[in-house]
Amino acid sequence: MEKLYCLGNGPAMSFTPYMSKMANTLNRLLIPVTFVTWNRLTAEESSLDDPENVTVLKLMSTKETSNKFVLFFQYVIWMIKVFIFFMFKKDLKIICSRFENVFPIWCLSKFKKISYIYCDRDNLHSTYSWPLFIKFLLKKLETEIARGAKFHLIPGISRNFTGYNNIRVIPNLPDEKTLVESHSYFKSNRLSKLKSEYSKVVYINGWLKSTRGLLHVKNAILSDKCTDVLFIIAGGIDNDLSSIIKSRANCLYLGQVSNVIALSYYYISDVVVALYDPSIDINKVAEPNKWWDCALTKTPFVSNHGITTLSGFKKYGNFVCIDYDDEQSLCRLLENDFEMLASISKHPTTIDVQTWDKQFEVLILEFLR
């Protein structure tokens, strides 16, 4: 069997839920993988551990920066490093997640035998508000990159912008191992006791930034009418949100935690916040981990109008939509509309879908044949 590489970001392959379930699946199949990564150092050290099948190779390490010029330069350096690293290696099979990881591999594939999977979670041409000409060029480029992949893996059919036969769809479901371990963690750590002093538990997790309802969240936490609501927050946060959390007695910040721990808090949550700015094209067809985590843990969520893929999700989970343009809308929902929150109570049915790992197993075994 050829050596399998995976290109990604972070201090460990298990840094994101997506890559964590991939690592778990490869480990269960006894497939060793070298995770080649760009590690962006943060003030908060991560204690995430990978399965024993994963070897981490930190090809580049940088400090986090908000300077766009510096960040662009870092992206260029990273892609050059990836290109050089794989230039003289033979019989390559590579899993690439994100554009900056797949682009140098696609370039190499023009004059070198490489087989790669393009895990296209958020295509670049739709992720930002590019000028029309730049967006056109990026889409053309991403279409060619997708064409060259053995498999173009997307989280939902709404993300299919190529129409090629190599498209494979695996929804952003959790994997079975994480589901089992998260429920065990929930029970063994008696997390349900956190609900005893509060009328509602609101869970906020993931990539917390301005285009994912950050201002809505800050306003809700600061509301004096929400003091009987426990806000549980997990993931990376900015300094302003960190200060707000520290100033409020009804906030519990978990930090950067493993996928297992993050998922375990769904079981005690009355509602999960999953907001996406619909002015950004990729958000209009969002199909995030959070929705499926909610579906399999039977936890309702709050999202917002303007997301077309929500209509097809009604058969899997319960949710309510608010107005994203109104930054006080989440605040008002939690303050006043308890009847609406009650209407999205725990989903009563069992979801008949295969977990992510069962679906990815079929794909990876075909890829490695």
N, C-alpha and C positions, 0 to 999 in steps of 0.2 A: 504494500500500500504506500502511495506517495505521502510525503509529509504534509500535514494539513496546517495551514496558517490562518489566523484570523486577524484582520486589521480593525482597530477600534481606538477608543479614547478612554482615559482614566487610569488610575493606579492599579486596577485589577479588571479582569474580564467581567467579574460580577458587579461592576460599578453601577451599571444601569439594569433595570428589570429585564430588558430585552436580551442583553448579552448574558445575564445571569442564567436565564432559562436555557439559552443555547449551550452554555458551559455545562449545566446540569444534564442536558440531553446527551452531549458528547461523552460525558463521564459515565453515564448509565450504559452507553454503547461500547465503552472501553476504547474510545478513539482519542488518542493524544492530540493536543493542539498547542501550537505556539501562538500566544497572543502578543502581537506586535503593536505597541501603543504609544501614543503621544500623551504623556502625563502632565496635566496642568496643575501645578502645585497650588494648594490653597492653605489658608491659615488653619483650617480644621482638618486634621489628619484622618484618613479613612482607615477603618479597621476591618474592611471587607476581606474575606478569604475566598479564594477560588477552590474548586474541586481539585483533587490530586492529579487529574489528567492535564491540567493547564499549566504551561510554562509561560511566565510573563517576561517579555523582552521590551524594556522601556527604551525605544529608539530615540526618543526626544522628551526632555522635561523642560517646562517653562513655568514661570509664575503667571498667575491669572492677571489679565490686563483689560482695562476698559478703553484703551487707546486703539482706535480702529486701524490706524496706519500700522502700528506695531503688530496687531493681530493678523492683518493681511500678510505682512512680511513673514510672520511665524507660519502661516498656512503654506506659503510658497516654500519655505525651508523644509517643512515637514514633507511635502510632496516630492521634493528633490531627494530627501533622505530615503523615502520609501522606494523611489525609482532605483536608486543606487543599491539599496539593500537587496532587492530581488533581482538585480540585473544579471548576476552570474549564478543564480540558483536554477536547478533543473527540475523538470517534472512537477511544476507548481500547481497546487490546488489551494485556492485562497477564498476565504469568506470576507467580503468587504462590506462594512457598514458605514454609511455616510459618503458624501461626494468626495471630500478631501482624501479619503482612503481608496476609493475605487478609481479615481481619475488617473493616478500614476500607473496603476495596474493595467488599465485599459490602454494607456500609451505603450507600455511594455509589450502588451499582447499583439501589437502591430508587427513586431519582428521577433517574437519569442513565443514558444508554446506555453500558454497559461490557461488554466480553466478556473473560472471564478463565479461565485454567487454574488449578485448585487442585492444586498439587503437594503431596500429603498424605503426607509421608514418615513422620511420627509423629503421629497424631491426638492432640490435647491431652487429650481425656477419658480416654484410656487410658495416658497417659504418666506420670502421677503417682497416688499413692494418695489420691484425693480422697474427702471424705465422700460418701456415696451420693447425697444430694440434689444436691450440686454437680456430681457426675459425670453425673447424669441431665440436668441443665440444659445442661451443656456438650455432651453428645452431641446433644441436641435442636438446639442452636445450630449445631454443626458439620454436622449433617444438612441444615439449611436452607442453610448456606453452600455445601455440596457440591451441593445441588440447583440453586443459582443459577449454578454454573460451566458453561462450555461443555464442559469436560472435567474430571472428577475423577480425577486421575492418582495411582495407588497402586502400590507395589512388589510386591504379591502379592495374590491373590484372598482370602487370609485377612484382609486389611485392609478388605474391602468391608463396611461397616456400614450402607450406605444401600439397596442393591439397585436403584439408579436406572440408567437406560440410558446415562447420560453417563460411567459408570465406564470407565476405560482402565487396563490393567495393563501396566507395563513393569518387569521385574525389575531389581534393582540391579546390573546388569552393568557392566563398564567399557566405555568407548567404544573404537573401533578405533584412533584416533589415539594415545590414551594407551597402549594395548597395544603398538603398534609402537614408539613412542618409549621406553617403559620397557624393553623387551627390548634395544633399541639401547644405552641408557644402561648397562644391566647388563653388556653385552659390552665396550663401549668403556672403562668404568671398572674393568674386571676385578674385579668385586665377589666373584667366586668365591674369590679369594685370602683373603678374610676367614675362610673355613672351615678354613684349614690348621692352626690351633692348637687347634681345639675339636672335641669329639665331636658336638655338636649346636648348631644355630643356631635360637634361638627369637625370633620376630618379634612385637612388641607395638606396635600402632599405632592411631590414631584418637582418639576421645574417651575419655580415661582418667579415669574417675570411679568413685565407690564402687559404683554400681549396674552397673558393667561390669567387675567383678573386680579393682578396684585393690588391695585388700588381698591377694588371691591372688597378684597379680604381685609386690607388695613382699616377701611371704614367700618366694617362689621366688628372687628376686634375692638376698635376704639369706642363703639357705641355703649353708652351707659345703660341702654335698655337690653343689652345682651349679657349682663353680668351673670345670669343664670344659665348661660351656654358655655360649655367647655370646648375650647378650640384646641384641637390637637394638630400640630404642624410637624411635618417631616420633609427633609430635603434642604437644598441650598437656599439661603435667604440673604437679602441685602442688609446693610447696617441699619437702615431705617426700620425695617420690619423686626430686626433683632431687638432694637431698643423698645419698640412697641410691645413686643412679647414680654420682655423683662419687666415692663411697667404694669402689666395686667395679671392679676391673681388667677384669672380663669383661662390661662394659656399653658399648654404643655408642649415644649419644643423637644422633639426626639433627636434632632440633628440628622446627619447623613447616616442612614441605617440600611441594613441588608434588605433584600426583597422579602425575605421571610418575616422579619419584624414589621416592615411597612405594611404588609398585607394583613398581619394579625390584628391591627387596629380597626380594620373594616368591620370586624364582628361586633364591636361595641358602638359603632357609629350610627347615629340616626340619619345622617346625610353626609355625603362626600361632595366637595366642591370641585367641579370640572368645567371651568370657563375658558373659552377660546375666542379671541378677537376675530369676528367674522369678516373684517375688512381685509384680512390676509387670506389669499386663495387657498393655501393648504389647510387652513382651519375650517373652511367651509365643508371640507370632506374629512373632517377629523374622525378617526376611529381608534381612540387611545386605549392604552393599557387600563386606565382608570375605569372606563365603561365596563370592560370585561371583568375586571377585578370585582366591581360592584355586582355584576350579573351572577358570578359564581359564588360570591359570599352573600348574595341576596340583600344587598345594601342599596338603598335609593341614592340618587345623586342630583345635584343642581347643575344644570348647564344653561345655555343661552340660545335665544333665537338666532337664526341666520346660519345654522349648521344643517346642511341638507341630509347628511347621513343619519341624523337622529331619528327621522321618521321610520327608518327600517330597523331601528333598535328597540322599538316598543315591545316586540315579542320576547325580548331577552331580559329587560329590566325596567324598573320604575324610575321616573325622573320628572323634574319640573323645569321649565325654562324661564329665565328672566331676561331683561333687556340689557345687553352688554354696554350700550351707549350711556346708560344711566349708572354711574359709579356708586350710587346709593341703593341700587336695586337689591343686592344681596343683603345689605343691612336691613332694609325694610322687610324683606322676606322673613328673616330671623326674628325681627322685633315684633312683627304684627300678624303675619299670615300663618299661624300655627295650624289652621285647618288645612291649608294647602300642603304643608309639610306632612301632616297626618295622612293626607291622601296618597302620598308616595311611600307608604309603609313597606316593610320588607316584602320582596317579591315572593308570592306563594308557591310558584312552580319550580320544578327542577329543570335546569337548562340542559338540553340534550345535544351537547357539542363535545367533540374531542378536545382535550387539553392541547396546548401549544406543542408540547414535546412529542406527543403521539403523531401529530401532523408533520413536524419537522423531521422526525426520524425517517419517514418515507423519503423525504427530499434528500437528506444528507447521504443516505445509503445509495440512492441512485446517482448522486453526484460523485461518490467515491468509487463507483464500479469501474 
